[in-house]
Every structure is written in structure tokens, then in C-alpha cells.
Amino acid sequence: MKRICFLMWMVLCFAGMSQAQQTTFSGKIESPTGTFAQLTFITNYLTGESQTVKAELDENGAFEMKFDLSAAVPATFSDGNEITAVYLQPGADIRMSLNTEQFDETIRYEGEGAAPNNYLAAFFLKFEDEPVQIEAQQKIKELAPADYLQFAQEERTQKEQFLAQWQQEHALPEDFVTHQQQEYLYTYANELLQYPRYHAYLNRAPDAEQVELPDLPEDYYDFITEAPVSNEAALASEAYRDYIVQLVGYKYGQLFEGMGAKDYSNWFQEQLALGKILLQGQSREYFVGKMLREAMRYDKPARVAREYEEFVAQHPAHKAVLEPIYEKVLALSEGNPAPDFKLVDLEGNEVALSDFRGKVVYLDFWASWCGPCIAEIPHAKALKAHYEGNEEVVFLYVSVDTDEQAWRNIIEKRKLNNGVHLYAGGWEMAQEKYNVQGIPSYFLINRDGSIAAYQAPRPSSGQTLIDLIDKALQQQVSSTSGTDGEEGGQ
């Protein structure tokens, strides 16, 4: 089990591979933290589209779910805020028991299909529990490159030996064993790709503007030959899919090594072109789809139009899932109406975005628990100070916190009197109206209620953002301009 951030395995779904069979997943939860039990498994590795099966808990904490499966799938089980990885097989009848007071330590499975699930519970305690993860992060910081390389190799060997022992004693399904082996290989490769920059970051000087990468052994990157980047058989592995993106990013960085400052304004087009060279088949298809979704989140909509049209023309099956995302992003293009919303401020008053019509609005989606958001606070205060006395600029901060008191506490603690603070009570509005998939996320809105900048620069960008705000301030609202009466606009 992992809280908030967790490893969710995905699966390729091949319709018609075998006839669907009824699968049963039942159990009893002592001291449940919620009112229902839930299983979630991914049905499309490109989009992350998932299927969820729920069952209400009775007065004794018992539940039962019945659903059809045509192929084995990795999944997640959740009870309230507790989750754990499970493995579902067509026709299985799995019975689970646990006590939430010691969630991970008490998970047990019985019945047909129990063996891989008992393995996953044991594997988590040995390799993924919080103390183990803390120690692993400490290794990244403390170990020199050659020592960390050895540590990563030993860790992978231990995982494979653990799997082999369980396979011998419990007759694990072959497809499950193969999936685990792929996870261990590509997790190992990802850790080694991440190490140089993460090690440098953890050991940086407090006042350092840039981190200095460590000197690596000549054979450090030999692991890449062992972990093929085009491996369609491994696409069900989340670790492999992460590896595709990370390796292309590493190769992209190599192209400009030693060339000084790099202009990353065309990062999407450049990495996309490189990925198309390095990857083949469905691995390439996954990468392009993933890059498109990332670009829709971070780049100007017009800059991804050609690649989007080309991709859905070549892979029409993906249009149904990508098109709604693309249309939402296009609606947020510069010049289009900024979607209006109404939320509650610190005093409990309802405040709408349209209340600020006639002024330039710098819209900031954030949360009290978001590290990068907190890191921007000093820069946000400096930005507000730059426009001190200018009532034509509004700094509007929308929190996606689900804990209202945490939101109020950090505003008081950090003395955030630098703008208008609104509470959204979750992600729904930010995601639905502004396609916010991560925070912090910024938008600049013109006086007439139109979007001046989709994914605007952060406060830490300094003069770049100031120039953008000053440009928007020069716009005047005519009596006939604006978006009044247009659905969704200010």
C-alpha cells in the first residue's frame, strides 16, 4: 500500500483474446476507514482510462464484487485512503482479509488466484514500505556513482531471488512472473537514469543556482543495452512506460551536452522527433500519445495541432479519447473566453472570476501541500510588490486543497496577503474548466475576460512574466468587446 502516490500497474487489453469469465473478489475488513471497497484497473495504457468496481461494506465489514474479465490484469484495491496492489485473473475467486489498524501487515488472501496477491503483499513489506523507501532515497544522496550502481544491481537481484523463491513454493502464474521480471528490470533502469541529477540535487549547496552532476564510471550506462527501449511485450509495465519517456529525455539531453545554454522552447517537437527515431511499433505509439498529452498540458494548443492531427489520422482508435482533451485545450487558446467560476474567499464571500472584468488577472492554482507551489511564494510576493498600488492587476489564488483548515493555516503561517484567495475544495473545477493536471498552474487573463496566456510563466520567471502582464495592461476594453453572454466565459 502507498498513500497518495502509489504504483498502479497497467495492462494492454486485447478484445477477444479469450471468453470473459466471471471473477469474484470478496473479503472482510476490520476497522474499515470507508463505507465501501473498490477495485480499479486500467483499460487503456495510452490514456489511463480505467474501470472501477465497488461494493458496499456490511455491518461486519464484509464485501463481495463480481465482474467479468477476459484477461489477467494488475489492479489496485482501496478502502478509504488505504490502497494495495492486487492481481486479478479471469474466473478467480479471491477472498481477502485485513485490519486497517495494521493495513499492510495484516493483508491475507485465500481461494483461487490468491498466490500472486499474497506475493504482492509480501513484496511490498520487503521492498516498498515507507522505511525501505526512505533508506533508498538516502542511498541516492550518500553513495558515489560506482557504489550506487552496485546498490541498484544488488537490489534488483534481491527482488528476482525473492520472486524465484515464491514461484518455487507457491506456483505463481507464468504471465504474472514475466510481468514482475519486467517491472524489476525497468525499475532498475529508471533508478539509474534518475540517479545523476537526483544525487546532484540532494547534495546541492543552499545558494547554488545550478547543480553539478557527478562524474560517472565509463560503464555506468551499460544497463541501457540490457533494457531495450522498444519492447512491446512490456507495455503493460508501468516501469517500462516510464523508461520510454526517461530514456528519450536522456538521449535528448545528450544531443546538446557541452553546447552551453539550450533554448527549450521547442522541446515537444524535438523530443517527439527523437522518440520516433528511437522507438518502433506500439512503443512509439504510446510515446507519441503520452507526449501529446504532456504538450497539451504545458504548451500552447496551436503548437501541438499538426502532431495531434497526424497522430489520430494514423491511429484513429485513439481519437475518441484524445479528441475531448484536445478540444478542451483548444478552448483555452489565447483570445478565447476564460471560463468563469464562483468560489468562496477567506471571509466566506462568494467571488467570481467575472467580478474582476476590466482588470488583468494572474490566476494561480496551488495547494498547501505542494512543494513547488510553496517554493514560488517568495517570488509571488516580489511580483505583487512590483505592482504595489496598481489596482488594475489582480492576483487570484485558487487552492485545490481538500482540507480547508490546512489552506487557512498556510495562508496565515506564510502571511499570504498578496492577493485574493479562493477555496475550490478539490481538483474538479480546475480540471474541468482549465485542464489543470498538476500544480502550480498559471493563467493570465485580459481585461476583456479573454485568455492572454495559457500555462503562463511562473512568478520565478521574473521579467518574462512582468513583460507579459504589462502587455495585457495596455489592452483597453471597448463597450462592444468581451465575452458577456458567451457560455463558460467571464
C-alpha positions in Angstrom: 0.0 0.0 0.0 1.1 3.5 -0.7 -0.8 6.7 0.3 -1.5 9.4 -2.3 1.4 8.4 -4.7 1.4 4.8 -5.5 2.5 2.3 -8.1 -0.5 1.5 -10.3 0.2 -1.3 -12.8 -1.5 -1.0 -16.2 -2.4 -3.6 -18.8 -2.9 -3.9 -22.5 -6.4 -5.0 -23.3 -6.9 -7.3 -26.2 -10.5 -7.7 -27.0 -11.5 -11.3 -27.8 -8.3 -12.9 -26.5 -10.5 -15.3 -24.5 -14.1 -15.5 -23.5 -14.9 -13.3 -20.5 -15.3 -15.2 -17.2 -17.0 -14.1 -14.0 -14.4 -13.2 -11.4 -15.2 -12.8 -7.7 -13.3 -10.7 -5.2 -14.6 -10.7 -1.7 -13.4 -10.2 1.8 -13.7 -8.7 5.3 -12.2 -5.5 6.6 -11.7 -4.9 10.3 -11.9 -1.3 11.4 -12.7 0.0 7.9 -11.9 3.6 7.1 -14.6 3.9 4.4 -18.1 2.6 3.7 -17.2 0.6 0.5 -14.4 -1.4 -1.0 -13.1 -0.6 -4.5 -11.1 -2.2 -7.3 -9.6 -0.2 -10.1 -7.8 -1.4 -13.2 -6.6 0.3 -16.3 -8.3 -0.4 -19.6 -6.2 1.8 -21.9 -2.5 2.3 -21.3 -2.4 5.3 -23.6 -5.0 7.4 -21.8 -5.0 5.8 -18.4 -8.7 5.2 -18.8 -9.8 2.8 -16.0 -12.7 0.6 -14.8 -13.8 0.7 -11.2 -15.8 -1.9 -9.4 -17.3 -1.0 -6.0 -19.1 -2.9 -3.2 -20.7 -1.6 0.0 -19.4 -2.9 3.3 -22.0 -4.6 5.5 -22.1 -4.0 9.3 -19.3 -6.6 9.7 -17.0 -5.0 7.2 -17.7 -7.8 4.6 -18.0 -7.1 0.8 -18.3 -9.0 -2.4 -17.6 -7.9 -6.0 -18.5 -9.9 -9.1 -17.4 -8.8 -12.6 -16.3 -10.2 -16.0 -12.7 -10.5 -17.1 -11.2 -11.8 -20.3 -7.6 -11.4 -19.4 -5.4 -11.2 -16.2 -5.0 -7.6 -15.0 -2.9 -5.8 -12.4 -5.2 -3.6 -10.3 -5.5 -1.6 -7.0 -7.8 -2.3 -4.1 -8.8 0.6 -1.9 -10.6 1.1 1.4 -10.9 4.8 2.2 -7.4 6.2 2.0 -5.6 2.9 2.1 -4.6 1.0 -1.1 -2.8 -2.1 -2.1 -1.8 -3.8 -5.4 -3.7 -6.9 -6.5 -3.6 -9.2 -9.5 -6.9 -10.3 -11.0 -7.4 -13.4 -13.2 -10.5 -14.5 -15.2 -12.6 -16.9 -13.2 -10.7 -16.4 -10.0 -12.5 -16.5 -6.6 -10.3 -14.4 -4.3 -11.1 -13.8 -0.6 -9.3 -11.0 1.2 -8.9 -10.2 4.9 -7.2 -7.2 6.6 -7.3 -4.9 9.6 -6.8 -1.3 8.7 -5.0 -0.6 12.0 -2.1 -2.5 10.5 -3.2 -2.4 6.9 -0.1 -3.8 5.1 1.0 -6.2 7.8 -2.4 -8.0 8.0 -3.4 -8.4 4.3 -4.1 -12.1 3.5 -5.7 -13.8 0.6 -7.3 -17.2 0.1 -9.0 -19.1 -2.7 -8.3 -19.5 -6.4 -6.0 -16.7 -7.5 -4.6 -16.0 -4.0 -0.9 -16.8 -4.7 0.1 -13.8 -6.7 -1.7 -11.5 -4.3 -0.1 -12.9 -1.3 3.2 -12.4 -3.1 2.4 -8.7 -3.8 1.6 -8.1 -0.1 4.9 -9.7 1.0 6.9 -7.9 -1.7 5.5 -4.5 -0.5 6.6 -5.1 3.0 10.1 -6.2 2.0 10.9 -3.7 -0.8 8.3 -0.8 -0.9 7.3 0.0 2.7 8.0 3.6 3.8 11.2 2.8 5.9 12.6 1.0 2.9 11.9 3.9 0.6 13.4 6.4 3.0 16.6 4.3 3.2 16.7 4.0 -0.7 16.5 7.8 -1.0 19.3 8.2 1.5 21.4 5.9 -0.7 20.9 8.2 -3.6 22.2 11.1 -1.6 25.1 9.4 0.1 26.5 6.9 -2.4 29.1 7.7 -5.1 28.1 6.7 -8.7 30.0 3.4 -8.7 28.6 2.4 -5.3 25.1 3.3 -6.2 25.4 1.3 -9.4 26.3 -1.7 -7.3 23.5 -1.0 -4.8 20.9 -0.9 -7.6 22.2 -4.1 -9.1 22.0 -5.9 -5.8 18.5 -4.6 -5.1 17.3 -5.9 -8.5 19.0 -9.3 -7.8 17.3 -9.5 -4.4 13.9 -8.9 -6.0 14.4 -11.5 -8.6 15.6 -14.0 -6.0 12.5 -13.2 -3.9 10.3 -13.9 -6.9 12.1 -17.1 -7.8 11.6 -18.5 -4.2 7.9 -17.6 -4.2 7.5 -19.2 -7.7 9.0 -22.4 -6.5 6.9 -22.6 -3.3 3.6 -21.2 -4.5 3.3 -21.9 -8.2 2.8 -18.4 -9.4 1.2 -17.9 -12.9 3.7 -17.5 -15.7 2.3 -14.3 -17.0 2.5 -12.8 -13.5 6.1 -13.8 -13.2 7.0 -12.3 -16.5 5.3 -9.1 -15.6 7.2 -8.9 -12.3 10.5 -9.5 -14.0 9.8 -6.7 -16.5 9.0 -4.4 -13.6 12.2 -5.2 -11.8 14.4 -4.7 -14.9 12.9 -1.3 -15.9 12.6 -0.1 -12.3 16.3 -0.7 -12.0 17.0 1.1 -15.3 14.8 4.1 -14.2 16.7 4.4 -10.9 20.0 4.6 -12.7 18.7 7.1 -15.2 17.4 9.3 -12.4 20.4 9.0 -10.1 22.9 11.5 -11.5 20.5 14.5 -11.4 18.8 13.4 -8.2 22.1 12.8 -6.4 23.3 16.3 -7.5 20.1 17.9 -6.4 20.2 16.3 -2.9 23.8 17.4 -2.4 23.5 20.9 -3.9 24.7 23.9 -2.0 21.9 26.0 -0.4 22.7 29.0 -2.6 23.5 27.1 -5.8 21.7 28.3 -8.9 22.6 25.2 -10.8 23.5 21.6 -9.7 26.8 19.9 -10.7 26.4 16.4 -12.0 28.7 13.7 -10.6 31.4 12.1 -12.7 30.2 8.7 -13.8 32.1 5.5 -14.4 32.6 4.8 -18.1 30.4 1.7 -18.0 27.6 3.5 -16.0 25.1 3.5 -18.9 25.8 -0.1 -20.0 22.5 -1.1 -18.4 20.7 0.5 -21.4 21.8 -2.4 -23.6 20.1 -4.8 -21.2 16.8 -2.8 -21.1 15.5 -2.4 -24.7 13.6 0.8 -25.3 11.3 -0.8 -27.9 9.7 -3.8 -26.1 6.0 -4.1 -26.9 5.8 -7.2 -24.7 6.5 -5.0 -21.7 3.9 -2.2 -22.4 1.8 -3.5 -19.5 4.6 -2.5 -17.2 4.4 1.0 -15.8 8.1 0.9 -15.1 8.7 0.2 -18.8 6.4 3.1 -19.9 8.3 5.4 -17.6 11.5 4.2 -19.0 10.5 5.0 -22.6 10.0 8.7 -21.6 13.0 8.9 -19.4 15.4 7.3 -21.9 14.2 9.6 -24.8 14.8 12.5 -22.4 18.3 11.3 -21.6 19.1 10.9 -25.3 17.7 14.4 -25.9 20.0 15.8 -23.3 23.0 14.0 -24.8 22.4 15.8 -28.1 23.2 19.2 -26.5 25.8 18.1 -24.0 28.6 20.6 -23.8 26.9 23.2 -26.0 26.1 25.7 -23.3 22.7 27.2 -22.7 19.9 25.5 -24.6 16.6 27.0 -25.8 13.9 24.5 -24.8 11.0 26.4 -26.4 10.7 23.6 -29.0 11.2 20.7 -26.5 8.0 19.0 -27.6 8.7 18.9 -31.3 12.4 17.9 -30.7 11.7 15.1 -28.3 8.9 13.8 -30.4 11.1 13.6 -33.4 13.8 11.8 -31.5 11.3 9.4 -30.0 10.1 8.5 -33.4 13.6 7.6 -34.4 14.4 5.6 -31.3 11.1 3.7 -30.9 9.1 1.3 -33.0 5.6 -0.1 -33.2 3.3 0.2 -30.2 6.1 1.6 -28.1 6.3 4.6 -30.5 2.6 4.9 -30.5 2.5 5.0 -26.7 5.3 7.6 -26.6 3.7 9.9 -29.1 0.3 9.8 -27.3 2.0 10.4 -24.0 3.9 13.4 -25.4 0.8 14.8 -26.9 -1.0 14.7 -23.6 2.0 16.4 -21.9 2.2 19.0 -24.5 -1.5 19.8 -24.2 -0.9 20.4 -20.5 2.2 22.6 -20.9 2.5 24.0 -24.4 0.4 26.4 -26.4 -2.5 24.5 -28.1 -1.7 25.7 -31.6 1.8 24.2 -31.3 0.5 20.7 -31.0 -2.2 20.9 -33.6 -0.2 19.4 -36.5 1.1 16.5 -34.4 -2.3 15.8 -33.0 -4.0 15.6 -36.4 -1.2 13.4 -37.8 -1.4 11.0 -34.8 -5.2 10.5 -34.8 -5.1 10.1 -38.6 -2.6 7.2 -38.2 -4.2 5.8 -35.1 -8.0 6.5 -35.4 -8.8 4.2 -32.4 -7.3 6.9 -30.1 -9.3 9.8 -31.4 -12.3 9.1 -29.1 -10.1 9.5 -26.1 -7.7 12.2 -27.2 -10.2 14.5 -29.0 -12.1 15.6 -25.9 -8.7 16.6 -24.3 -7.6 18.4 -27.4 -10.9 20.3 -27.8 -10.7 21.4 -24.1 -7.2 22.7 -24.7 -8.2 24.5 -27.9 -11.0 26.2 -25.9 -8.2 27.6 -23.7 -6.3 29.1 -26.6 -5.2 32.7 -26.3 -8.0 35.1 -27.2 -10.8 32.7 -26.2 -13.0 33.5 -23.2 -11.6 32.4 -19.8 -14.1 30.0 -18.2 -15.9 31.8 -15.4 -16.2 30.3 -11.9 -17.5 31.3 -8.5 -15.8 30.2 -5.2 -15.6 31.2 -1.6 -12.9 33.5 -0.2 -11.4 33.6 3.3 -14.3 35.6 4.7 -16.9 33.2 3.3 -18.0 35.5 0.5 -18.7 34.2 -3.0 -16.3 35.6 -5.5 -16.5 35.1 -9.3 -13.7 35.5 -11.9 -16.0 37.8 -13.8 -16.1 40.2 -10.8 -12.7 41.3 -12.0 -13.7 42.2 -15.5 -11.8 45.3 -16.7 -8.7 44.2 -14.9 -5.8 41.9 -15.7 -6.0 38.7 -13.7 -3.0 36.4 -12.9 -4.7 33.2 -11.9 -2.7 30.7 -9.8 -3.9 27.2 -9.0 -2.0 25.8 -6.0 -2.3 23.8 -2.7 -0.8 23.9 0.8 0.9 20.5 0.4 2.5 21.3 -3.0 6.3 21.8 -2.6 6.8 23.6 -5.9 3.9 25.9 -5.1 5.4 26.9 -1.8 8.8 27.5 -3.5 7.1 30.1 -5.6 5.7 32.1 -2.7 8.7 34.5 -2.3 8.7 35.2 -6.0 4.9 35.7 -5.9 5.3 38.3 -3.1 8.0 40.1 -5.0 5.7 40.1 -8.1 2.9 41.6 -6.1 5.3 44.2 -4.6 6.3 45.2 -8.2 2.7 46.2 -8.9 2.0 47.7 -5.5 -0.6 50.4 -5.8 -1.7 49.2 -9.3 -5.3 48.2 -8.8 -5.6 47.2 -12.5 -3.8 43.9 -11.7 -5.4 41.1 -9.6 -3.5 38.2 -8.2 -6.1 35.4 -7.8 -5.0 32.3 -5.9 -7.3 29.2 -6.2 -6.5 26.4 -3.8 -7.3 22.8 -4.8 -6.8 21.7 -1.1 -9.5 19.3 0.2 -8.7 20.4 3.8 -10.0 23.9 4.2 -8.2 24.4 7.6 -4.9 23.4 6.0 -5.5 26.1 3.4 -6.3 28.7 6.0 -3.3 27.7 8.2 -0.7 28.1 5.5 -2.1 31.5 4.4 -1.7 32.7 8.0 1.7 31.0 8.5 3.2 32.3 5.3 1.5 35.7 5.6 0.0 35.4 2.2 -1.7 38.8 2.0 -0.6 39.3 -1.6 -3.8 38.8 -3.5 -7.3 37.3 -3.5 -7.5 33.7 -2.1 -10.3 31.3 -3.0 -11.0 27.8 -1.9 -12.0 25.2 -4.6 -12.2 22.2 -2.2 -10.5 19.8 -4.7 -9.5 19.5 -8.3 -12.8 19.2 -10.0 -13.2 22.9 -11.1 -9.6 23.3 -12.1 -9.5 20.2 -14.2 -12.9 20.6 -15.8 -12.6 24.3 -16.7 -8.9 24.9 -17.0 -7.5 21.4 -17.8 -5.2 21.6 -14.8 -3.5 18.3 -14.4 -0.7 19.4 -12.0 0.2 22.3 -9.8 1.3 25.0 -9.7 -0.5 26.1 -12.8 -0.9 29.7 -14.1 -3.1 31.6 -16.5 -3.1 35.3 -17.5 -6.4 36.8 -18.3 -7.0 40.0 -20.2 -9.2 42.9 -19.2 -11.9 41.7 -21.6 -12.0 38.3 -20.0 -10.1 36.5 -22.7 -7.1 34.3 -22.1 -3.8 36.2 -22.6 -1.6 33.2 -21.7 -2.4 29.5 -21.3 0.1 28.0 -18.8 1.6 31.4 -18.1 5.1 31.8 -16.7 5.7 31.2 -13.0 6.4 34.2 -10.7 10.0 33.0 -10.5 10.4 33.7 -14.2 10.8 37.4 -13.2 10.9 39.9 -16.1 9.4 37.5 -18.6 6.1 37.4 -16.6 6.3 41.2 -15.9 6.5 41.9 -19.6 3.5 39.7 -20.3 1.4 41.4 -17.6 2.5 44.8 -18.8 1.4 43.9 -22.3 -2.0 42.8 -21.1 -2.4 46.1 -19.1 -2.1 48.0 -22.3 -5.3 46.4 -23.6 -8.4 48.5 -23.2 -11.9 47.1 -23.0 -14.3 48.7 -25.5 -18.0 48.9 -25.0 -18.6 46.2 -27.6 -15.8 43.8 -26.7 -15.7 41.0 -24.2 -17.5 37.7 -23.7 -20.7 38.6 -21.9 -23.4 36.2 -22.8 -21.0 33.5 -24.1 -21.4 30.3 -22.2 -18.5 29.5 -20.0 -16.8 32.9 -20.4 -16.4 35.8 -18.0 
